[in-house]
């Protein structure tokens, strides 16, 4: 009960007077690490890092001055520190998705998600080794494996069955090898 009353006093003190840093509870502490909740042993977040009058514990942008705590998209990140304040799927430290958007607000789009792929015009799972792109996995008309010797024919690719058709079906440089085609 004593702790709950202390939180109320601190909140009122912080919001109304900006006095959280001057309260008696932290007068003897050298750092935030020393501010321990005596009842639970967890660190008490009784600081206002950005000086906006809202304690870090309740501040939706603890490192950015944001007194009104406006959060237009309801993602628990204030408009001040949210790079897309009207999209709840985009916010600081959100999971990055390979979609051409900076989902985690770090200034980089699709980091660590794109891979080198090969243009696969015929959809056989093997792409043209000379038409490479850095793209998201699953990009239409691209494959993660190259080596297609005829990217306009879905029946020719590395490892395909060789058939009597006067074409190098398996992309090994030989035509109709091992077959008796009767030519």
Backbone as CSV, one residue per row, in Angstrom:
resi,resn,N_x,N_y,N_z,CA_x,CA_y,CA_z,C_x,C_y,C_z
1,UNK,0.825,-1.185,0.000,0.000,0.000,0.000,0.873,1.253,0.000
2,UNK,1.953,1.212,0.783,2.861,2.342,0.869,3.437,2.665,-0.513
3,UNK,3.772,1.620,-1.288,4.363,1.811,-2.608,3.354,2.438,-3.577
4,UNK,2.092,1.975,-3.533,1.066,2.519,-4.408,0.856,4.013,-4.121
5,UNK,0.868,4.413,-2.868,0.717,5.824,-2.509,1.893,6.638,-3.016
6,UNK,3.085,6.066,-2.916,4.290,6.745,-3.389,4.197,6.999,-4.890
7,UNK,3.712,6.006,-5.661,3.563,6.160,-7.112,2.599,7.304,-7.421
8,UNK,1.500,7.382,-6.699,0.532,8.445,-6.924,1.135,9.810,-6.676
9,UNK,1.874,9.951,-5.586,2.519,11.217,-5.255,3.538,11.581,-6.332
10,UNK,4.300,10.586,-6.771,5.317,10.842,-7.794,4.695,11.271,-9.107
11,UNK,3.602,10.603,-9.504,2.945,10.959,-10.745,2.412,12.374,-10.695
12,UNK,1.705,12.719,-9.628,1.173,14.068,-9.482,2.307,15.070,-9.439
13,UNK,3.337,14.761,-8.684,4.490,15.650,-8.568,5.136,15.856,-9.933
14,UNK,5.335,14.760,-10.677,5.988,14.840,-11.971,5.162,15.611,-12.977
15,UNK,3.879,15.286,-13.070,3.030,15.931,-14.065,2.750,17.386,-13.737
16,UNK,2.493,17.674,-12.480,2.095,19.024,-12.106,3.275,19.968,-11.914
17,UNK,4.345,19.465,-11.326,5.424,20.373,-10.948,6.775,20.042,-11.568
18,UNK,6.875,18.883,-12.266,8.158,18.499,-12.846,9.210,18.239,-11.801
19,UNK,8.808,17.677,-10.653,9.743,17.541,-9.545,10.221,16.108,-9.335
20,UNK,10.008,15.203,-10.296,10.378,13.803,-10.085,11.859,13.647,-9.762
21,UNK,12.684,14.462,-10.361,14.117,14.316,-10.120,14.534,14.854,-8.746
22,UNK,13.685,15.700,-8.144,14.046,16.295,-6.874,13.406,15.611,-5.675
23,UNK,12.555,14.609,-5.913,11.859,13.954,-4.798,12.856,13.238,-3.900
24,UNK,12.482,13.069,-2.629,13.368,12.472,-1.634,13.752,11.035,-1.943
25,UNK,12.905,10.296,-2.667,13.173,8.874,-2.875,14.448,8.612,-3.656
26,UNK,14.897,9.539,-4.478,16.111,9.268,-5.240,17.288,10.153,-4.825
27,UNK,17.157,10.861,-3.719,18.208,11.792,-3.297,19.523,11.077,-3.030
28,UNK,19.479,9.854,-2.529,20.705,9.140,-2.185,21.190,8.198,-3.287
29,UNK,20.501,8.176,-4.437,20.884,7.236,-5.503,21.882,7.875,-6.446
30,UNK,22.869,7.074,-6.851,23.905,7.557,-7.752,23.506,7.361,-9.213
31,UNK,22.656,6.348,-9.535,22.263,6.067,-10.913,20.894,5.414,-10.939
32,UNK,20.330,5.253,-12.147,19.032,4.605,-12.298,19.077,3.166,-11.808
33,UNK,20.237,2.516,-11.953,20.357,1.122,-11.537,20.138,0.955,-10.038
34,UNK,20.380,2.010,-9.293,20.201,1.920,-7.852,18.752,2.158,-7.426
35,UNK,17.917,2.609,-8.331,16.516,2.871,-8.002,15.757,1.552,-8.040
36,UNK,15.797,0.815,-6.982,15.160,-0.496,-6.900,13.862,-0.417,-6.118
37,UNK,12.866,-1.109,-6.618,11.609,-1.227,-5.883,11.868,-2.214,-4.755
38,UNK,11.745,-1.756,-3.522,12.088,-2.585,-2.367,11.173,-3.786,-2.212
39,UNK,9.915,-3.706,-2.661,8.986,-4.810,-2.477,9.154,-5.898,-3.523
40,UNK,9.491,-5.574,-4.778,9.570,-6.585,-5.842,10.991,-6.826,-6.331
41,UNK,11.907,-5.946,-6.051,13.283,-6.095,-6.511,13.483,-5.644,-7.946
42,UNK,12.428,-5.158,-8.609,12.557,-4.684,-9.978,12.931,-3.206,-9.978
43,UNK,13.587,-2.777,-11.051,13.968,-1.375,-11.148,12.722,-0.508,-11.294
44,UNK,12.635,0.525,-10.500,11.513,1.452,-10.593,11.849,2.503,-11.641
45,UNK,10.930,2.732,-12.557,11.159,3.716,-13.618,10.618,5.068,-13.178
46,UNK,11.309,5.677,-12.249,10.863,6.927,-11.666,11.634,8.108,-12.235
47,UNK,11.891,8.077,-13.516,12.676,9.118,-14.140,11.921,9.695,-15.324
48,UNK,12.283,10.885,-15.711,11.702,11.555,-16.871,12.878,11.930,-17.776
49,UNK,13.326,10.985,-18.573,14.530,11.169,-19.392,14.449,12.347,-20.349
50,UNK,13.266,12.600,-20.910,13.148,13.663,-21.904,12.664,14.991,-21.329
51,UNK,12.372,15.041,-20.021,11.988,16.288,-19.368,10.642,16.841,-19.784
52,UNK,9.737,15.982,-20.257,8.428,16.462,-20.688,7.375,16.413,-19.591
53,UNK,7.777,16.015,-18.377,6.841,15.958,-17.267,6.105,14.641,-17.148
54,UNK,6.422,13.674,-18.005,5.796,12.350,-17.950,6.893,11.351,-17.606
55,UNK,6.699,10.606,-16.520,7.697,9.612,-16.118,7.885,8.574,-17.208
56,UNK,9.112,8.091,-17.376,9.431,7.117,-18.418,8.510,5.900,-18.384
57,UNK,8.088,5.506,-17.196,7.211,4.354,-17.048,5.928,4.514,-17.861
58,UNK,5.411,5.721,-17.984,4.169,5.973,-18.692,4.366,6.750,-19.988
59,UNK,5.568,7.103,-20.311,5.861,7.931,-21.478,5.924,7.064,-22.731
60,UNK,5.122,7.399,-23.766,5.148,6.612,-24.997,6.282,7.021,-25.935
61,UNK,7.039,8.010,-25.566,8.263,8.415,-26.259,9.262,8.868,-25.196
62,UNK,9.831,7.949,-24.411,10.651,8.352,-23.277,11.913,9.132,-23.628
63,UNK,12.343,9.103,-24.877,13.551,9.834,-25.254,13.257,11.099,-26.051
64,UNK,11.973,11.376,-26.295,11.568,12.541,-27.074,10.512,13.330,-26.304
65,UNK,10.702,14.643,-26.213,9.756,15.504,-25.517,8.385,15.343,-26.162
66,UNK,7.400,14.922,-25.361,6.086,14.576,-25.888,5.065,14.727,-24.777
67,UNK,4.864,15.943,-24.306,4.021,16.177,-23.138,2.593,15.684,-23.343
68,UNK,1.999,15.824,-24.534,0.597,15.444,-24.720,0.406,13.943,-24.974
69,UNK,1.459,13.183,-25.221,1.403,11.735,-25.388,0.469,11.298,-26.524
70,UNK,0.282,12.130,-27.538,-0.598,11.813,-28.652,-0.084,10.581,-29.396
71,UNK,-0.961,9.607,-29.609,-0.658,8.369,-30.326,-1.815,8.094,-31.285
72,UNK,-1.773,8.681,-32.465,-2.899,8.645,-33.402,-3.266,7.254,-33.895
73,UNK,-2.286,6.350,-33.997,-2.593,5.016,-34.530,-2.737,3.942,-33.453
74,UNK,-2.579,4.305,-32.181,-2.798,3.366,-31.095,-1.775,2.250,-30.981
75,UNK,-0.546,2.471,-31.467,0.489,1.427,-31.401,1.390,1.562,-30.173
76,UNK,1.015,2.417,-29.234,1.756,2.659,-27.991,3.075,3.384,-28.205
77,UNK,3.227,4.023,-29.348,4.387,4.871,-29.637,3.836,6.226,-30.051
78,UNK,4.217,7.257,-29.320,3.703,8.593,-29.584,4.045,9.106,-30.966
79,UNK,3.224,10.017,-31.460,3.429,10.589,-32.793,4.809,11.214,-32.940
80,UNK,5.353,11.746,-31.851,6.640,12.423,-31.908,7.781,11.475,-32.291
81,UNK,7.731,10.224,-31.821,8.828,9.293,-32.091,8.440,8.186,-33.072
82,UNK,7.232,8.196,-33.595,6.742,7.189,-34.529,6.938,7.717,-35.946
83,UNK,7.691,7.020,-36.779,7.968,7.505,-38.133,6.738,7.423,-39.033
84,UNK,5.707,6.702,-38.606,4.453,6.615,-39.359,3.299,6.660,-38.352
85,UNK,2.996,7.838,-37.825,2.042,7.950,-36.721,0.600,7.576,-37.051
86,UNK,0.296,7.280,-38.303,-1.068,6.897,-38.658,-1.151,5.463,-39.170
87,UNK,-0.087,4.680,-38.939,-0.069,3.261,-39.334,0.414,2.461,-38.126
88,UNK,-0.466,1.682,-37.523,-0.144,0.945,-36.294,0.862,-0.181,-36.508
89,UNK,1.151,-0.555,-37.756,2.115,-1.622,-38.033,3.539,-1.106,-38.185
90,UNK,3.702,0.199,-38.183,5.022,0.807,-38.350,5.311,1.666,-37.131
91,UNK,6.396,1.318,-36.409,6.772,2.035,-35.195,8.206,1.658,-34.823
92,UNK,8.859,2.398,-33.936,10.242,2.086,-33.556,10.369,0.647,-33.043
93,UNK,11.320,-0.077,-33.566,11.645,-1.459,-33.198,10.570,-2.470,-33.571
94,UNK,9.676,-2.137,-34.492,8.684,-3.109,-34.987,9.420,-4.181,-35.785
95,UNK,8.836,-5.358,-35.933,9.469,-6.377,-36.780,9.551,-5.878,-38.226
96,UNK,10.702,-6.035,-38.836,10.871,-5.620,-40.237,10.260,-6.683,-41.135
97,UNK,9.482,-6.236,-42.110,8.832,-7.108,-43.076,9.359,-6.717,-44.451
98,UNK,9.612,-7.675,-45.298,10.135,-7.399,-46.639,8.987,-6.921,-47.522
99,UNK,8.747,-5.598,-47.480,7.610,-5.031,-48.194,7.901,-3.666,-48.811
100,UNK,9.164,-3.279,-48.849,9.521,-1.987,-49.424,9.262,-0.815,-48.495
101,UNK,9.026,-1.089,-47.198,8.716,-0.053,-46.213,9.675,-0.185,-45.031
102,UNK,10.024,0.934,-44.420,10.841,0.928,-43.200,9.922,0.684,-42.012
103,UNK,9.641,-0.573,-41.689,8.680,-0.931,-40.643,9.146,-0.563,-39.239
104,UNK,10.460,-0.562,-38.985,10.971,-0.356,-37.629,11.552,1.035,-37.389
105,UNK,11.316,1.957,-38.301,11.686,3.368,-38.139,13.187,3.594,-37.918
106,UNK,14.028,2.753,-38.503,15.464,2.960,-38.330,16.114,3.621,-39.544
107,UNK,15.306,4.012,-40.526,15.823,4.694,-41.704,16.299,3.755,-42.797
108,UNK,16.164,2.442,-42.611,16.599,1.469,-43.611,15.397,0.599,-43.991
109,UNK,15.201,0.398,-45.287,14.078,-0.392,-45.774,14.493,-1.846,-45.968
110,UNK,13.734,-2.760,-45.379,13.884,-4.208,-45.575,15.294,-4.736,-45.277
111,UNK,15.967,-4.156,-44.286,17.322,-4.592,-43.977,17.379,-6.065,-43.588
112,UNK,18.382,-6.734,-44.057,18.686,-8.131,-43.760,17.660,-9.114,-44.330
113,UNK,16.694,-8.642,-45.082,15.664,-9.538,-45.586,15.817,-9.844,-47.071
114,UNK,16.401,-8.947,-47.823,16.543,-9.158,-49.259,17.680,-10.127,-49.550
115,UNK,17.535,-10.859,-50.632,18.553,-11.813,-51.071,18.741,-11.661,-52.582
116,UNK,19.897,-12.134,-53.081,20.115,-12.122,-54.524,19.249,-13.185,-55.161
117,UNK,18.548,-12.786,-56.203,17.682,-13.698,-56.934,17.907,-13.527,-58.432
118,UNK,17.413,-14.479,-59.194,17.609,-14.500,-60.639,16.265,-14.414,-61.346
119,UNK,16.218,-13.645,-62.412,14.982,-13.492,-63.191,14.568,-14.861,-63.726
120,UNK,13.338,-15.274,-63.410,12.804,-16.579,-63.815,11.561,-16.358,-64.658
121,UNK,11.762,-16.049,-65.942,10.662,-15.704,-66.837,9.724,-16.877,-67.100
122,UNK,10.245,-18.110,-67.064,9.405,-19.265,-67.396,8.823,-19.969,-66.173
123,UNK,9.160,-19.529,-64.963,8.561,-20.055,-63.747,8.957,-21.470,-63.380
124,UNK,10.133,-21.923,-63.815,10.555,-23.301,-63.508,11.379,-23.404,-62.221
125,UNK,11.554,-22.293,-61.504,12.296,-22.314,-60.244,13.779,-22.051,-60.398
126,UNK,14.242,-21.874,-61.641,15.635,-21.542,-61.932,15.644,-20.283,-62.773
127,UNK,16.534,-19.349,-62.448,16.567,-18.082,-63.161,17.760,-17.935,-64.066
128,UNK,17.703,-16.891,-64.859,18.761,-16.537,-65.794,19.971,-16.070,-64.983
129,UNK,21.119,-16.734,-65.124,22.282,-16.361,-64.310,22.827,-14.962,-64.610
130,UNK,22.394,-14.358,-65.700,22.885,-13.035,-66.077,21.900,-11.915,-65.723
131,UNK,20.760,-12.261,-65.147,19.759,-11.254,-64.759,19.463,-11.414,-63.283
132,UNK,20.307,-10.804,-62.480,20.237,-10.942,-61.030,19.710,-9.655,-60.399
133,UNK,18.984,-9.800,-59.282,18.454,-8.636,-58.551,18.520,-8.915,-57.052
134,UNK,18.567,-7.862,-56.284,18.541,-7.941,-54.820,17.100,-7.656,-54.421
135,UNK,16.360,-8.685,-54.010,14.930,-8.522,-53.773,14.449,-9.392,-52.613
136,UNK,13.205,-9.170,-52.223,12.590,-9.963,-51.161,12.323,-11.380,-51.653
137,UNK,12.506,-12.386,-50.790,12.164,-13.748,-51.186,10.696,-13.825,-51.597
138,UNK,10.426,-14.607,-52.625,9.054,-14.748,-53.097,8.632,-13.687,-54.089
139,UNK,9.573,-12.828,-54.511,9.238,-11.815,-55.509,8.815,-12.523,-56.794
140,UNK,7.664,-12.152,-57.361,7.202,-12.814,-58.585,8.237,-12.757,-59.705
141,UNK,8.345,-13.839,-60.433,9.235,-13.985,-61.585,10.715,-13.939,-61.216
142,UNK,11.026,-14.282,-59.972,12.420,-14.397,-59.553,12.598,-15.704,-58.796
143,UNK,13.801,-16.272,-58.884,14.132,-17.525,-58.204,15.447,-17.352,-57.472
144,UNK,15.625,-18.090,-56.380,16.871,-17.991,-55.628,17.977,-18.834,-56.262
145,UNK,17.625,-19.684,-57.222,18.629,-20.512,-57.926,18.793,-20.010,-59.348
146,UNK,20.019,-19.880,-59.785,20.312,-19.483,-61.155,20.644,-20.712,-61.995
147,UNK,21.222,-20.505,-63.154,21.694,-21.609,-63.987,20.754,-22.056,-65.079
148,UNK,19.630,-21.369,-65.264,18.688,-21.753,-66.325,19.307,-21.389,-67.672
149,UNK,19.461,-22.381,-68.551,20.096,-22.132,-69.847,19.112,-21.637,-70.901
150,UNK,17.812,-21.743,-70.650,16.791,-21.204,-71.547,15.619,-20.752,-70.679
151,UNK,15.645,-19.503,-70.268,14.648,-19.006,-69.331,13.316,-18.692,-70.008
152,UNK,13.167,-19.080,-71.260,11.879,-18.941,-71.937,11.198,-20.292,-72.115
153,UNK,11.815,-21.356,-71.586,11.271,-22.700,-71.720,11.236,-23.335,-70.333
154,UNK,10.053,-23.550,-69.797,9.895,-24.106,-68.454,10.322,-25.553,-68.318
155,UNK,10.655,-26.217,-69.431,11.106,-27.615,-69.389,12.622,-27.739,-69.404
156,UNK,13.326,-26.623,-69.470,14.789,-26.664,-69.438,15.282,-25.937,-68.197
157,UNK,16.063,-26.668,-67.391,16.648,-26.127,-66.172,17.635,-27.153,-65.632
158,UNK,18.560,-26.762,-64.780,19.529,-27.719,-64.237,18.814,-28.882,-63.537
159,UNK,19.141,-30.082,-63.937,18.564,-31.281,-63.328,17.295,-31.783,-63.992
160,UNK,16.807,-31.103,-65.024,15.599,-31.561,-65.723,15.913,-32.862,-66.459
161,UNK,14.882,-33.657,-66.703,15.063,-34.900,-67.469,15.363,-34.558,-68.926
162,UNK,16.351,-35.222,-69.476,16.713,-35.026,-70.880,15.741,-35.832,-71.737
163,UNK,15.225,-35.211,-72.773,14.312,-35.888,-73.704,14.805,-35.670,-75.129
164,UNK,14.358,-36.501,-76.027,14.763,-36.388,-77.440,14.010,-35.239,-78.101
165,UNK,14.637,-34.077,-78.092,14.006,-32.898,-78.695,15.024,-31.931,-79.277
166,UNK,16.289,-32.371,-79.326,17.382,-31.563,-79.877,17.597,-30.271,-79.063
167,UNK,17.290,-30.349,-77.747,17.469,-29.218,-76.806,18.237,-29.739,-75.595
168,UNK,19.052,-28.895,-75.015,19.757,-29.232,-73.774,18.792,-28.993,-72.600
169,UNK,17.991,-30.004,-72.274,16.959,-29.851,-71.244,17.522,-29.669,-69.844
170,UNK,18.654,-30.304,-69.529,19.192,-30.266,-68.164,20.327,-29.255,-67.975
171,UNK,20.557,-28.421,-68.968,21.522,-27.310,-68.894,22.939,-27.770,-68.537
172,UNK,23.329,-28.939,-69.047,24.695,-29.415,-68.776,25.633,-29.208,-69.954
173,UNK,25.160,-28.541,-70.997,25.992,-28.263,-72.158,25.917,-29.331,-73.241
174,UNK,25.195,-30.392,-73.024,25.052,-31.472,-74.005,23.585,-31.610,-74.408
175,UNK,23.364,-31.974,-75.668,22.005,-32.118,-76.186,21.656,-33.596,-76.313
176,UNK,20.545,-33.972,-75.738,19.995,-35.331,-75.826,21.007,-36.413,-75.470
177,UNK,21.908,-36.120,-74.550,22.948,-37.076,-74.176,22.349,-38.302,-73.496
178,UNK,22.942,-39.468,-73.824,22.521,-40.730,-73.211,21.224,-41.288,-73.766
179,UNK,20.699,-40.659,-74.771,19.439,-41.128,-75.346,19.650,-41.609,-76.783
180,UNK,18.879,-42.557,-77.220,18.935,-43.023,-78.591,17.738,-42.399,-79.287
181,UNK,17.969,-41.250,-79.870,16.878,-40.480,-80.458,16.589,-40.840,-81.907
182,UNK,17.478,-41.567,-82.545,17.268,-41.987,-83.929,17.377,-40.862,-84.936
183,UNK,18.177,-39.918,-84.632,18.344,-38.813,-85.581,19.134,-39.259,-86.736
